[in-house]
Amino acid sequence: MTRGLLIAFEGLDQSGKQTQTEGLRDYLAGLGRESRLLSFPDYSTPIGAEIGRALHGEREYRPDVMQLLYVANRHERKPEIEQALAAGVMVLCDRYLASSIAYGEAQGLDAKWLALIQEFLPPPDLTILLDIAPETAARRKAADRDRYERDLALLSRVRDSYRRQAHGHAGWLHLDGERPRDAVSADVVKALATRLAPR
């Protein structure tokens, strides 16, 4: 059985990650390929629930502790991810490893450490960056923003980190997320078709 692929969508909130993840799921279904959608943080788990409390001001954790919680939250889903990939299922993640590097680095943490603490998680086969400006993110979601979403200076540093990670990396696809969703979807499908093509 052919191993599944792990595709991670990254970018600021409101960049279209959920829309593109769901669109790719529908495209794969049309090809007869099974897929599984995951979104991180996964607030349905005990660690995810704690992350949710912190994001809404009910808890105070240092940036390094927050990133350790995010990584632990992904580990809660690690067995599920590994089993799905081994069974040939395509795993589509709304946020994954690069988010910890981007948000942690934006808060002054070391990028190498942020990568090191995630080295035992399944690596993505493709990371798709949906690149938008912080001002676009704020405009698309004007209310009920968490502490990260309200800090445009932080989001600017997050964007810079994402772009640095994507630059010159064969495992990344850097897309302009300001474009219409259909144009972005076409580029996503094209990139995936290349990876699914027989070699």
N, C-alpha and C positions, 0 to 999 in steps of 0.2 A: 504494500500500500504506500502511495506517495505521501510523504510528510506534509502536513499543513504549513502554511506560512503565517507568521506573526507580523501584522501590519499595525503600526502605531501612528495615530494622528496627534500632532502637537501644534501648539500655538496659544495665543492669549484667549481668554474667555470671549465668546461671541465671534470667534474666527470661522465658525462653521464646522467644527470637529464632529459634533453629533450628526449634523445633516449629511456630511460626507461619509461618515461611518455607516449610517443607515442606507445611504445610496449605494455604497459598495456592497453591502450585504445583499441588497436587491439584485444588483448586477451579478453577483456570484450565484444567487439562487437561479437566475436565468441560465447559467451555465451548468446547473446541476451540482454545484459545489456547496457543501454545508459550511456554515460559518457560525461563529459565536461572538457576540458583542460583549465587551467589558468596558466599564468606565471607572477611571480612578480620579479622586478617591472613591472607593466603594463604601458608601455610607451605611450599607446593610450589615456590615461586620462589626464586631466589638471595637476594633481599632478604628475603623472608619467612622463610627459614631463619635468616638473621642475627637477625631480630626474635625468633624462637623461642629462640635461644641467649641473647639479652639477657634475655628474660622469665624464664629459668630460671637466671639468675645466672652464666652463662658469659662474659658481656661486661658492661662498664660504660659506659653512654652517658649524657650529660646529657639532661634531659627534652626540650630543643629538638631534639637530634640524633635521639632516638627518634621524635619526631613527624615529622621529615623522612623517616625510614625508612618510617614508616607511609604517608605520602603517596606516596613512591616506589613502595611495594608496590602501591598502587592504580593508579599510572601503568603498572605492568607489565601490568595488565588493561584499561587504557583502550581500546586498539584493539578488543579483544573486545567490550567494552561498547557502544562506538559502532556496530560492525557489527551486533550483535544488535538494538539499538534501531532502526536504519535498516531492518532486515529485518522489523520488526513484532513482534519477540520481547519478551516481558516479562522484564525483568531484576530479580531479587529478591536483595537484598544483606543478609546477616547482618553488620551494622556497615558504616558508610560514612563520609561526611564529618564528620558530627556527633560521631563518636567522638573524632576528633583534637581537636576544640574542647573537648569535655567533659573528657577525660583530661588534655589539655595545660593547660587553664585550672585544673583542680584541682591542678596542680603549679606554678602561678604564672606560666604563660605568657600572653601577651596574646591574647585571643580574636580580635581583628581580624587579627593576624598569622597565627593558625592558619587563619582563613578565607581570607586572601590567598594562602597557599601552596597552596591547593587550587582556586583559581579556574579553572584550565584542565582540571579533571576534569568529566565530565558531571554536571550537577546532578540531584538526585533530583526526581521529579515528586511524590512523597509520602514523608515520613519518619514512621514509626510508632514512637512511644516506648512501650515496655512498662515501666511504672514500678513498681519494687519497692524495698523498703527494703534497705539493705546487710545487715541482720541476716537477712533472708530469703535473700539470695544466699549467705551463709555457711552457713545451715542446709541449703540445697539441695545444697551441695557442700562436704562436710566435709573431704575429703582431696584431695591433689595440686593445691592452689591455687597459682597463680603469685604473683609479688611484689605485683601490683596487688590480686589477690583477697584477700590476707591483710590488707590495710590498710583497716580499716573507716572510719577517718577520711577517707582519700582517697576511698573509694567514696561517702561522704556528700557530699563536694564535687563529685564527678562527677555524682551525682544532681541536685544543685542546678543545675549547669550545663545538664544536659539539660532540666530544667524551665524554666530561663530561656530556652533556645533555642526551646522549644515554645510558650511563652506568647504568645498572640495572633498566631501565625504561621499563615497559611492553608495553608501547605504541610506542616503537621504534624498528626498525630492523636495525642493524649495519652491513653493507656489505662492503667487500673489493672491491672497485671500480677499482682496478688495474687489475682485472681479465678480461677475454674476456666477451663481452657484453652478449652473450648467457648464460653464467654461472650465471651472475648477474640476468638476466631476469628470469631464472628458480627459483632462490631464491625468487624473488619478487612475482611471480605467486603462489608459494607454500604458502607464508605468507598470500596473499590475499585469497586464497582458504580456508585457515583455518578460516578466519574471515567471509567468506560467507557461510560456512557450517551451516546447521540447528543445533540449540542448543536444 
